[in-house]
Amino acid sequence: METKHAPAAVTRNLDPEPRWPAIVAIVATGSLFLFMPERLTFGPNWLLLAVVGVLTIPTVLSRRMGNTKLNYWLGLSLSAVITMALVWSLGMLIAGLPTKKENPEELLRAAVALWLSNIFVFACWYWRLDAGGPHARDLRQYHTEGAFLFPQMTLPPASKLVKGGWRPGFVDYLFLAFNTSTAFSPTDVPVLSRWAKLLMMVQSSVSLGTLAILAARAINIL
């Protein structure tokens, strides 16, 4: 989708997008697994946080050294590892429901940890994949195409919200992921790409599964 109103000449790019919000989200996801029973995690509940730490260091260093390709693939690997851990834990939680292996307090902690992790993980996926990733977006003055149609993309350049250039940041993708987990829809951001639609289906399924587990256990307790 090409813009019809972008300026004919662009003399500068916006400042590079900060990466620390994504790093905080990744580390927070690893930390949330510390609150889950080890029966629900692949190995000790601290293992994911350790793996996140090991993979995050070369990911950050590769960007600082200017190796954007390596940074991109390391970032995808990091997101893939956390996603697999998330799906594994959800599967183990569902498998343990008939035998009631978790007490209500453990079940609540695990469900909350999984629900929050689901938001952080898929926010990272959208952030890393949309329009070529953060590095590719840094090279553009205006964000005019991608997997998501943000409201700012439809505003004229003279608007105060986009004047001087606009690109989505991690918070925009975090908001998108939060809405997908709560409303099971992207709300104000239409989805244009097939891969994004598939990812949102997976995220909504994880969120629905987590909430269904809580509802089923609550009814069982009553």
KOLLOMI-911106 format. One record per residue (C-alpha): x, y, z; residue in one letter. Coordinates in nm, 4 decimals, m for minus. Example, Ala and Ser with C-alpha at 12.3 -4.5 7.8 and 13.67 -1.06 7.14 Angstrom:
2
<pt><c1>1.2300</c1><c2>m0.4500</c2><c3>0.7800</c3><residuo>A</residuo></pt>
<pt><c1>1.3670</c1><c2>m0.1060</c2><c3>0.7140</c3><residuo>S</residuo></pt>
This chain:
222
<pt><c1>0.0000</c1><c2>0.0000</c2><c3>0.0000</c3><residuo>M</residuo></pt>
<pt><c1>0.1622</c1><c2>0.3211</c2><c3>m0.1172</c3><residuo>E</residuo></pt>
<pt><c1>0.0907</c1><c2>0.6532</c2><c3>0.0407</c3><residuo>T</residuo></pt>
<pt><c1>m0.0618</c1><c2>0.9324</c2><c3>m0.1650</c3><residuo>K</residuo></pt>
<pt><c1>0.0345</c1><c2>1.2148</c2><c3>0.0634</c3><residuo>H</residuo></pt>
<pt><c1>0.3929</c1><c2>1.1572</c2><c3>0.1796</c3><residuo>A</residuo></pt>
<pt><c1>0.6305</c1><c2>1.4434</c2><c3>0.1043</c3><residuo>P</residuo></pt>
<pt><c1>0.8187</c1><c2>1.4202</c2><c3>m0.2220</c3><residuo>A</residuo></pt>
<pt><c1>1.1592</c1><c2>1.4530</c2><c3>m0.0555</c3><residuo>A</residuo></pt>
<pt><c1>1.2717</c1><c2>1.3267</c2><c3>0.2813</c3><residuo>V</residuo></pt>
<pt><c1>1.5890</c1><c2>1.4824</c2><c3>0.4136</c3><residuo>T</residuo></pt>
<pt><c1>1.6229</c1><c2>1.2937</c2><c3>0.7405</c3><residuo>R</residuo></pt>
<pt><c1>1.5050</c1><c2>0.9866</c2><c3>0.9256</c3><residuo>N</residuo></pt>
<pt><c1>1.3483</c1><c2>0.9804</c2><c3>1.2676</c3><residuo>L</residuo></pt>
<pt><c1>1.5656</c1><c2>0.8762</c2><c3>1.5579</c3><residuo>D</residuo></pt>
<pt><c1>1.6116</c1><c2>0.4980</c2><c3>1.5788</c3><residuo>P</residuo></pt>
<pt><c1>1.3422</c1><c2>0.3254</c2><c3>1.7777</c3><residuo>E</residuo></pt>
<pt><c1>1.4587</c1><c2>0.2253</c2><c3>2.1285</c3><residuo>P</residuo></pt>
<pt><c1>1.4894</c1><c2>m0.1503</c2><c3>2.1755</c3><residuo>R</residuo></pt>
<pt><c1>1.4758</c1><c2>m0.1585</c2><c3>2.5536</c3><residuo>W</residuo></pt>
<pt><c1>1.0933</c1><c2>m0.1946</c2><c3>2.5780</c3><residuo>P</residuo></pt>
<pt><c1>1.1138</c1><c2>m0.5207</c2><c3>2.3823</c3><residuo>A</residuo></pt>
<pt><c1>1.4022</c1><c2>m0.6407</c2><c3>2.6001</c3><residuo>I</residuo></pt>
<pt><c1>1.2016</c1><c2>m0.5620</c2><c3>2.9136</c3><residuo>V</residuo></pt>
<pt><c1>0.9049</c1><c2>m0.7592</c2><c3>2.7749</c3><residuo>A</residuo></pt>
<pt><c1>1.1246</c1><c2>m1.0592</c2><c3>2.6948</c3><residuo>I</residuo></pt>
<pt><c1>1.2900</c1><c2>m1.0598</c2><c3>3.0372</c3><residuo>V</residuo></pt>
<pt><c1>0.9519</c1><c2>m1.0114</c2><c3>3.2049</c3><residuo>A</residuo></pt>
<pt><c1>0.8195</c1><c2>m1.3185</c2><c3>3.0247</c3><residuo>T</residuo></pt>
<pt><c1>1.1093</c1><c2>m1.5289</c2><c3>3.1486</c3><residuo>G</residuo></pt>
<pt><c1>1.0558</c1><c2>m1.3933</c2><c3>3.4996</c3><residuo>S</residuo></pt>
<pt><c1>0.6831</c1><c2>m1.4799</c2><c3>3.4947</c3><residuo>L</residuo></pt>
<pt><c1>0.7705</c1><c2>m1.8467</c2><c3>3.4554</c3><residuo>F</residuo></pt>
<pt><c1>0.9330</c1><c2>m1.8351</c2><c3>3.7992</c3><residuo>L</residuo></pt>
<pt><c1>0.5826</c1><c2>m1.8139</c2><c3>3.9460</c3><residuo>F</residuo></pt>
<pt><c1>0.4650</c1><c2>m2.1362</c2><c3>3.7836</c3><residuo>M</residuo></pt>
<pt><c1>0.4941</c1><c2>m2.4870</c2><c3>3.9319</c3><residuo>P</residuo></pt>
<pt><c1>0.7834</c1><c2>m2.6781</c2><c3>3.7780</c3><residuo>E</residuo></pt>
<pt><c1>0.5418</c1><c2>m2.9470</c2><c3>3.6589</c3><residuo>R</residuo></pt>
<pt><c1>0.4139</c1><c2>m2.6941</c2><c3>3.4067</c3><residuo>L</residuo></pt>
<pt><c1>0.7536</c1><c2>m2.5795</c2><c3>3.2789</c3><residuo>T</residuo></pt>
<pt><c1>1.0036</c1><c2>m2.7501</c2><c3>3.0528</c3><residuo>F</residuo></pt>
<pt><c1>1.2684</c1><c2>m2.8190</c2><c3>3.3130</c3><residuo>G</residuo></pt>
<pt><c1>1.3195</c1><c2>m2.5989</c2><c3>3.6198</c3><residuo>P</residuo></pt>
<pt><c1>1.1024</c1><c2>m2.2884</c2><c3>3.6261</c3><residuo>N</residuo></pt>
<pt><c1>1.4177</c1><c2>m2.0710</c2><c3>3.6113</c3><residuo>W</residuo></pt>
<pt><c1>1.5387</c1><c2>m2.2350</c2><c3>3.2897</c3><residuo>L</residuo></pt>
<pt><c1>1.3482</c1><c2>m2.0071</c2><c3>3.0516</c3><residuo>L</residuo></pt>
<pt><c1>1.4825</c1><c2>m1.6943</c2><c3>3.2194</c3><residuo>L</residuo></pt>
<pt><c1>1.8362</c1><c2>m1.8343</c2><c3>3.1895</c3><residuo>A</residuo></pt>
<pt><c1>1.7857</c1><c2>m1.9127</c2><c3>2.8197</c3><residuo>V</residuo></pt>
<pt><c1>1.6415</c1><c2>m1.5653</c2><c3>2.7640</c3><residuo>V</residuo></pt>
<pt><c1>1.9491</c1><c2>m1.4122</c2><c3>2.9259</c3><residuo>G</residuo></pt>
<pt><c1>2.1866</c1><c2>m1.6215</c2><c3>2.7167</c3><residuo>V</residuo></pt>
<pt><c1>2.0116</c1><c2>m1.5340</c2><c3>2.3891</c3><residuo>L</residuo></pt>
<pt><c1>1.9481</c1><c2>m1.1690</c2><c3>2.4690</c3><residuo>T</residuo></pt>
<pt><c1>2.3169</c1><c2>m1.0832</c2><c3>2.5141</c3><residuo>I</residuo></pt>
<pt><c1>2.4288</c1><c2>m1.1776</c2><c3>2.1584</c3><residuo>P</residuo></pt>
<pt><c1>2.1086</c1><c2>m1.0249</c2><c3>2.0197</c3><residuo>T</residuo></pt>
<pt><c1>2.1919</c1><c2>m0.6882</c2><c3>2.1752</c3><residuo>V</residuo></pt>
<pt><c1>2.5611</c1><c2>m0.7117</c2><c3>2.0842</c3><residuo>L</residuo></pt>
<pt><c1>2.4889</c1><c2>m0.7960</c2><c3>1.7203</c3><residuo>S</residuo></pt>
<pt><c1>2.2809</c1><c2>m0.4808</c2><c3>1.6866</c3><residuo>R</residuo></pt>
<pt><c1>2.5472</c1><c2>m0.2656</c2><c3>1.8504</c3><residuo>R</residuo></pt>
<pt><c1>2.8041</c1><c2>m0.4077</c2><c3>1.6070</c3><residuo>M</residuo></pt>
<pt><c1>2.5765</c1><c2>m0.3245</c2><c3>1.3136</c3><residuo>G</residuo></pt>
<pt><c1>2.5046</c1><c2>m0.6842</c2><c3>1.2138</c3><residuo>N</residuo></pt>
<pt><c1>2.1333</c1><c2>m0.6329</c2><c3>1.1511</c3><residuo>T</residuo></pt>
<pt><c1>2.0816</c1><c2>m0.9679</c2><c3>0.9785</c3><residuo>K</residuo></pt>
<pt><c1>2.2228</c1><c2>m1.1655</c2><c3>1.2715</c3><residuo>L</residuo></pt>
<pt><c1>2.0272</c1><c2>m0.9457</c2><c3>1.5117</c3><residuo>N</residuo></pt>
<pt><c1>1.7074</c1><c2>m1.0187</c2><c3>1.3212</c3><residuo>Y</residuo></pt>
<pt><c1>1.7495</c1><c2>m1.3962</c2><c3>1.3274</c3><residuo>W</residuo></pt>
<pt><c1>1.8611</c1><c2>m1.4055</c2><c3>1.6888</c3><residuo>L</residuo></pt>
<pt><c1>1.5549</c1><c2>m1.2010</c2><c3>1.7805</c3><residuo>G</residuo></pt>
<pt><c1>1.3269</c1><c2>m1.4436</c2><c3>1.5966</c3><residuo>L</residuo></pt>
<pt><c1>1.4974</c1><c2>m1.7382</c2><c3>1.7674</c3><residuo>S</residuo></pt>
<pt><c1>1.4434</c1><c2>m1.5753</c2><c3>2.1049</c3><residuo>L</residuo></pt>
<pt><c1>1.0731</c1><c2>m1.5218</c2><c3>2.0345</c3><residuo>S</residuo></pt>
<pt><c1>1.0374</c1><c2>m1.8777</c2><c3>1.9037</c3><residuo>A</residuo></pt>
<pt><c1>1.1909</c1><c2>m2.0290</c2><c3>2.2186</c3><residuo>V</residuo></pt>
<pt><c1>0.9583</c1><c2>m1.8326</c2><c3>2.4458</c3><residuo>I</residuo></pt>
<pt><c1>0.6560</c1><c2>m1.9195</c2><c3>2.2313</c3><residuo>T</residuo></pt>
<pt><c1>0.7354</c1><c2>m2.2909</c2><c3>2.2540</c3><residuo>M</residuo></pt>
<pt><c1>0.7733</c1><c2>m2.2603</c2><c3>2.6320</c3><residuo>A</residuo></pt>
<pt><c1>0.4376</c1><c2>m2.0832</c2><c3>2.6488</c3><residuo>L</residuo></pt>
<pt><c1>0.2561</c1><c2>m2.3475</c2><c3>2.4441</c3><residuo>V</residuo></pt>
<pt><c1>0.4231</c1><c2>m2.6285</c2><c3>2.6417</c3><residuo>W</residuo></pt>
<pt><c1>0.3115</c1><c2>m2.4813</c2><c3>2.9750</c3><residuo>S</residuo></pt>
<pt><c1>m0.0431</c1><c2>m2.4262</c2><c3>2.8529</c3><residuo>L</residuo></pt>
<pt><c1>m0.0590</c1><c2>m2.7863</c2><c3>2.7299</c3><residuo>G</residuo></pt>
<pt><c1>0.0674</c1><c2>m2.9187</c2><c3>3.0635</c3><residuo>M</residuo></pt>
<pt><c1>m0.1826</c1><c2>m2.7026</c2><c3>3.2492</c3><residuo>L</residuo></pt>
<pt><c1>m0.4710</c1><c2>m2.8397</c2><c3>3.0420</c3><residuo>I</residuo></pt>
<pt><c1>m0.3447</c1><c2>m3.1974</c2><c3>3.0774</c3><residuo>A</residuo></pt>
<pt><c1>m0.3360</c1><c2>m3.1632</c2><c3>3.4563</c3><residuo>G</residuo></pt>
<pt><c1>m0.6936</c1><c2>m3.0385</c2><c3>3.4945</c3><residuo>L</residuo></pt>
<pt><c1>m0.8670</c1><c2>m3.3791</c2><c3>3.5137</c3><residuo>P</residuo></pt>
<pt><c1>m0.6314</c1><c2>m3.4971</c2><c3>3.7892</c3><residuo>T</residuo></pt>
<pt><c1>m0.6462</c1><c2>m3.1641</c2><c3>3.9780</c3><residuo>K</residuo></pt>
<pt><c1>m0.2702</c1><c2>m3.1611</c2><c3>4.0301</c3><residuo>K</residuo></pt>
<pt><c1>m0.2654</c1><c2>m2.7853</c2><c3>4.0995</c3><residuo>E</residuo></pt>
<pt><c1>m0.4329</c1><c2>m2.6305</c2><c3>4.3962</c3><residuo>N</residuo></pt>
<pt><c1>m0.6447</c1><c2>m2.3183</c2><c3>4.3287</c3><residuo>P</residuo></pt>
<pt><c1>m0.3640</c1><c2>m2.0800</c2><c3>4.4253</c3><residuo>E</residuo></pt>
<pt><c1>m0.1108</c1><c2>m2.2482</c2><c3>4.1942</c3><residuo>E</residuo></pt>
<pt><c1>m0.3667</c1><c2>m2.2610</c2><c3>3.9141</c3><residuo>L</residuo></pt>
<pt><c1>m0.4397</c1><c2>m1.8903</c2><c3>3.9459</c3><residuo>L</residuo></pt>
<pt><c1>m0.0689</c1><c2>m1.7981</c2><c3>3.9470</c3><residuo>R</residuo></pt>
<pt><c1>0.0006</c1><c2>m2.0165</c2><c3>3.6450</c3><residuo>A</residuo></pt>
<pt><c1>m0.2965</c1><c2>m1.8830</c2><c3>3.4473</c3><residuo>A</residuo></pt>
<pt><c1>m0.2075</c1><c2>m1.5184</c2><c3>3.5169</c3><residuo>V</residuo></pt>
<pt><c1>0.1572</c1><c2>m1.5827</c2><c3>3.4252</c3><residuo>A</residuo></pt>
<pt><c1>0.0560</c1><c2>m1.7507</c2><c3>3.0993</c3><residuo>L</residuo></pt>
<pt><c1>m0.1943</c1><c2>m1.4790</c2><c3>3.0095</c3><residuo>W</residuo></pt>
<pt><c1>0.0585</c1><c2>m1.1989</c2><c3>3.0635</c3><residuo>L</residuo></pt>
<pt><c1>0.3312</c1><c2>m1.3965</c2><c3>2.8855</c3><residuo>S</residuo></pt>
<pt><c1>0.0966</c1><c2>m1.4407</c2><c3>2.5911</c3><residuo>N</residuo></pt>
<pt><c1>0.0654</c1><c2>m1.0632</c2><c3>2.5565</c3><residuo>I</residuo></pt>
<pt><c1>0.4400</c1><c2>m0.9980</c2><c3>2.5802</c3><residuo>F</residuo></pt>
<pt><c1>0.5378</c1><c2>m1.2823</c2><c3>2.3460</c3><residuo>V</residuo></pt>
<pt><c1>0.3040</c1><c2>m1.1855</c2><c3>2.0636</c3><residuo>F</residuo></pt>
<pt><c1>0.3773</c1><c2>m0.8158</c2><c3>2.1031</c3><residuo>A</residuo></pt>
<pt><c1>0.7394</c1><c2>m0.9116</c2><c3>2.0313</c3><residuo>C</residuo></pt>
<pt><c1>0.6356</c1><c2>m1.1172</c2><c3>1.7295</c3><residuo>W</residuo></pt>
<pt><c1>0.4340</c1><c2>m0.8313</c2><c3>1.5780</c3><residuo>Y</residuo></pt>
<pt><c1>0.7123</c1><c2>m0.5831</c2><c3>1.6571</c3><residuo>W</residuo></pt>
<pt><c1>0.9821</c1><c2>m0.8023</c2><c3>1.5000</c3><residuo>R</residuo></pt>
<pt><c1>0.7939</c1><c2>m0.8981</c2><c3>1.1842</c3><residuo>L</residuo></pt>
<pt><c1>0.5843</c1><c2>m0.5979</c2><c3>1.0844</c3><residuo>D</residuo></pt>
<pt><c1>0.7200</c1><c2>m0.4082</c2><c3>0.7813</c3><residuo>A</residuo></pt>
<pt><c1>1.0542</c1><c2>m0.5905</c2><c3>0.7962</c3><residuo>G</residuo></pt>
<pt><c1>1.1188</c1><c2>m0.5368</c2><c3>1.1652</c3><residuo>G</residuo></pt>
<pt><c1>1.2409</c1><c2>m0.2392</c2><c3>1.3698</c3><residuo>P</residuo></pt>
<pt><c1>1.5606</c1><c2>m0.1863</c2><c3>1.1697</c3><residuo>H</residuo></pt>
<pt><c1>1.3741</c1><c2>m0.1688</c2><c3>0.8388</c3><residuo>A</residuo></pt>
<pt><c1>1.1216</c1><c2>0.0711</c2><c3>0.9917</c3><residuo>R</residuo></pt>
<pt><c1>1.4060</c1><c2>0.2900</c2><c3>1.1204</c3><residuo>D</residuo></pt>
<pt><c1>1.5115</c1><c2>0.3519</c2><c3>0.7608</c3><residuo>L</residuo></pt>
<pt><c1>1.1778</c1><c2>0.5063</c2><c3>0.6704</c3><residuo>R</residuo></pt>
<pt><c1>1.0469</c1><c2>0.8499</c2><c3>0.7586</c3><residuo>Q</residuo></pt>
<pt><c1>0.6835</c1><c2>0.7508</c2><c3>0.7242</c3><residuo>Y</residuo></pt>
<pt><c1>0.5266</c1><c2>0.4156</c2><c3>0.8038</c3><residuo>H</residuo></pt>
<pt><c1>0.2973</c1><c2>0.3684</c2><c3>0.5059</c3><residuo>T</residuo></pt>
<pt><c1>0.2789</c1><c2>m0.0096</c2><c3>0.4656</c3><residuo>E</residuo></pt>
<pt><c1>0.2910</c1><c2>m0.3196</c2><c3>0.6797</c3><residuo>G</residuo></pt>
<pt><c1>0.0850</c1><c2>m0.6045</c2><c3>0.8198</c3><residuo>A</residuo></pt>
<pt><c1>m0.1296</c1><c2>m0.3691</c2><c3>1.0299</c3><residuo>F</residuo></pt>
<pt><c1>m0.3165</c1><c2>m0.0530</c2><c3>0.9373</c3><residuo>L</residuo></pt>
<pt><c1>m0.2574</c1><c2>0.1800</c2><c3>1.2314</c3><residuo>F</residuo></pt>
<pt><c1>m0.4878</c1><c2>0.4828</c2><c3>1.2519</c3><residuo>P</residuo></pt>
<pt><c1>m0.1893</c1><c2>0.7196</c2><c3>1.2138</c3><residuo>Q</residuo></pt>
<pt><c1>m0.1228</c1><c2>0.5700</c2><c3>0.8693</c3><residuo>M</residuo></pt>
<pt><c1>m0.4504</c1><c2>0.7153</c2><c3>0.7411</c3><residuo>T</residuo></pt>
<pt><c1>m0.3886</c1><c2>1.0719</c2><c3>0.8611</c3><residuo>L</residuo></pt>
<pt><c1>m0.2564</c1><c2>1.3503</c2><c3>0.6336</c3><residuo>P</residuo></pt>
<pt><c1>0.1050</c1><c2>1.4647</c2><c3>0.6922</c3><residuo>P</residuo></pt>
<pt><c1>m0.0188</c1><c2>1.7996</c2><c3>0.8268</c3><residuo>A</residuo></pt>
<pt><c1>m0.1833</c1><c2>1.6290</c2><c3>1.1239</c3><residuo>S</residuo></pt>
<pt><c1>m0.0117</c1><c2>1.6979</c2><c3>1.4564</c3><residuo>K</residuo></pt>
<pt><c1>m0.0068</c1><c2>1.3256</c2><c3>1.5313</c3><residuo>L</residuo></pt>
<pt><c1>0.2134</c1><c2>1.2404</c2><c3>1.2318</c3><residuo>V</residuo></pt>
<pt><c1>0.3806</c1><c2>1.5714</c2><c3>1.1486</c3><residuo>K</residuo></pt>
<pt><c1>0.7527</c1><c2>1.5176</c2><c3>1.0881</c3><residuo>G</residuo></pt>
<pt><c1>0.7076</c1><c2>1.1440</c2><c3>1.0397</c3><residuo>G</residuo></pt>
<pt><c1>0.5576</c1><c2>0.8570</c2><c3>1.2344</c3><residuo>W</residuo></pt>
<pt><c1>0.6430</c1><c2>0.4915</c2><c3>1.2898</c3><residuo>R</residuo></pt>
<pt><c1>0.4870</c1><c2>0.2396</c2><c3>1.5276</c3><residuo>P</residuo></pt>
<pt><c1>0.6886</c1><c2>0.1568</c2><c3>1.8369</c3><residuo>G</residuo></pt>
<pt><c1>0.6836</c1><c2>m0.1384</c2><c3>2.0715</c3><residuo>F</residuo></pt>
<pt><c1>0.4027</c1><c2>0.0124</c2><c3>2.2807</c3><residuo>V</residuo></pt>
<pt><c1>0.1799</c1><c2>0.0187</c2><c3>1.9714</c3><residuo>D</residuo></pt>
<pt><c1>0.2348</c1><c2>m0.3545</c2><c3>1.9207</c3><residuo>Y</residuo></pt>
<pt><c1>0.1927</c1><c2>m0.4197</c2><c3>2.2933</c3><residuo>L</residuo></pt>
<pt><c1>m0.1454</c1><c2>m0.2439</c2><c3>2.2807</c3><residuo>F</residuo></pt>
<pt><c1>m0.2384</c1><c2>m0.4537</c2><c3>1.9784</c3><residuo>L</residuo></pt>
<pt><c1>m0.1398</c1><c2>m0.7758</c2><c3>2.1583</c3><residuo>A</residuo></pt>
<pt><c1>m0.3278</c1><c2>m0.6716</c2><c3>2.4730</c3><residuo>F</residuo></pt>
<pt><c1>m0.6483</c1><c2>m0.6121</c2><c3>2.2763</c3><residuo>N</residuo></pt>
<pt><c1>m0.6099</c1><c2>m0.9467</c2><c3>2.1001</c3><residuo>T</residuo></pt>
<pt><c1>m0.5821</c1><c2>m1.1270</c2><c3>2.4350</c3><residuo>S</residuo></pt>
<pt><c1>m0.8720</c1><c2>m0.9442</c2><c3>2.5980</c3><residuo>T</residuo></pt>
<pt><c1>m1.1188</c1><c2>m0.8719</c2><c3>2.3156</c3><residuo>A</residuo></pt>
<pt><c1>m0.9955</c1><c2>m1.1523</c2><c3>2.0844</c3><residuo>F</residuo></pt>
<pt><c1>m0.9683</c1><c2>m0.8902</c2><c3>1.8096</c3><residuo>S</residuo></pt>
<pt><c1>m0.7274</c1><c2>m0.6098</c2><c3>1.7067</c3><residuo>P</residuo></pt>
<pt><c1>m0.9980</c1><c2>m0.3445</c2><c3>1.7760</c3><residuo>T</residuo></pt>
<pt><c1>m0.8765</c1><c2>m0.0205</c2><c3>1.6109</c3><residuo>D</residuo></pt>
<pt><c1>m0.5938</c1><c2>m0.1753</c2><c3>1.4006</c3><residuo>V</residuo></pt>
<pt><c1>m0.7111</c1><c2>m0.3724</c2><c3>1.0951</c3><residuo>P</residuo></pt>
<pt><c1>m0.4974</c1><c2>m0.6721</c2><c3>1.0045</c3><residuo>V</residuo></pt>
<pt><c1>m0.3798</c1><c2>m0.6820</c2><c3>0.6433</c3><residuo>L</residuo></pt>
<pt><c1>m0.1318</c1><c2>m0.9694</c2><c3>0.6236</c3><residuo>S</residuo></pt>
<pt><c1>m0.2080</c1><c2>m1.3414</c2><c3>0.6314</c3><residuo>R</residuo></pt>
<pt><c1>0.0843</c1><c2>m1.4193</c2><c3>0.8636</c3><residuo>W</residuo></pt>
<pt><c1>m0.0431</c1><c2>m1.1590</c2><c3>1.1095</c3><residuo>A</residuo></pt>
<pt><c1>m0.3917</c1><c2>m1.3080</c2><c3>1.0985</c3><residuo>K</residuo></pt>
<pt><c1>m0.2499</c1><c2>m1.6529</c2><c3>1.1715</c3><residuo>L</residuo></pt>
<pt><c1>m0.0438</c1><c2>m1.5227</c2><c3>1.4633</c3><residuo>L</residuo></pt>
<pt><c1>m0.3474</c1><c2>m1.3466</c2><c3>1.6060</c3><residuo>M</residuo></pt>
<pt><c1>m0.5464</c1><c2>m1.6679</c2><c3>1.5805</c3><residuo>M</residuo></pt>
<pt><c1>m0.2790</c1><c2>m1.8467</c2><c3>1.7813</c3><residuo>V</residuo></pt>
<pt><c1>m0.2631</c1><c2>m1.5681</c2><c3>2.0402</c3><residuo>Q</residuo></pt>
<pt><c1>m0.6411</c1><c2>m1.5566</c2><c3>2.0794</c3><residuo>S</residuo></pt>
<pt><c1>m0.6497</c1><c2>m1.9364</c2><c3>2.1152</c3><residuo>S</residuo></pt>
<pt><c1>m0.3898</c1><c2>m1.9288</c2><c3>2.3929</c3><residuo>V</residuo></pt>
<pt><c1>m0.5757</c1><c2>m1.6517</c2><c3>2.5722</c3><residuo>S</residuo></pt>
<pt><c1>m0.9114</c1><c2>m1.8256</c2><c3>2.5329</c3><residuo>L</residuo></pt>
<pt><c1>m0.7625</c1><c2>m2.1529</c2><c3>2.6542</c3><residuo>G</residuo></pt>
<pt><c1>m0.6185</c1><c2>m1.9856</c2><c3>2.9627</c3><residuo>T</residuo></pt>
<pt><c1>m0.9469</c1><c2>m1.8158</c2><c3>3.0496</c3><residuo>L</residuo></pt>
<pt><c1>m1.1426</c1><c2>m2.1346</c2><c3>2.9831</c3><residuo>A</residuo></pt>
<pt><c1>m0.9171</c1><c2>m2.3212</c2><c3>3.2269</c3><residuo>I</residuo></pt>
<pt><c1>m0.9909</c1><c2>m2.0675</c2><c3>3.4982</c3><residuo>L</residuo></pt>
<pt><c1>m1.3640</c1><c2>m2.0793</c2><c3>3.4279</c3><residuo>A</residuo></pt>
<pt><c1>m1.3717</c1><c2>m2.4599</c2><c3>3.4257</c3><residuo>A</residuo></pt>
<pt><c1>m1.1821</c1><c2>m2.4853</c2><c3>3.7521</c3><residuo>R</residuo></pt>
<pt><c1>m1.3974</c1><c2>m2.2169</c2><c3>3.9145</c3><residuo>A</residuo></pt>
<pt><c1>m1.7141</c1><c2>m2.4072</c2><c3>3.8195</c3><residuo>I</residuo></pt>
<pt><c1>m1.5569</c1><c2>m2.7290</c2><c3>3.9462</c3><residuo>N</residuo></pt>
<pt><c1>m1.4764</c1><c2>m2.5653</c2><c3>4.2810</c3><residuo>I</residuo></pt>
<pt><c1>m1.8349</c1><c2>m2.4415</c2><c3>4.3131</c3><residuo>L</residuo></pt>
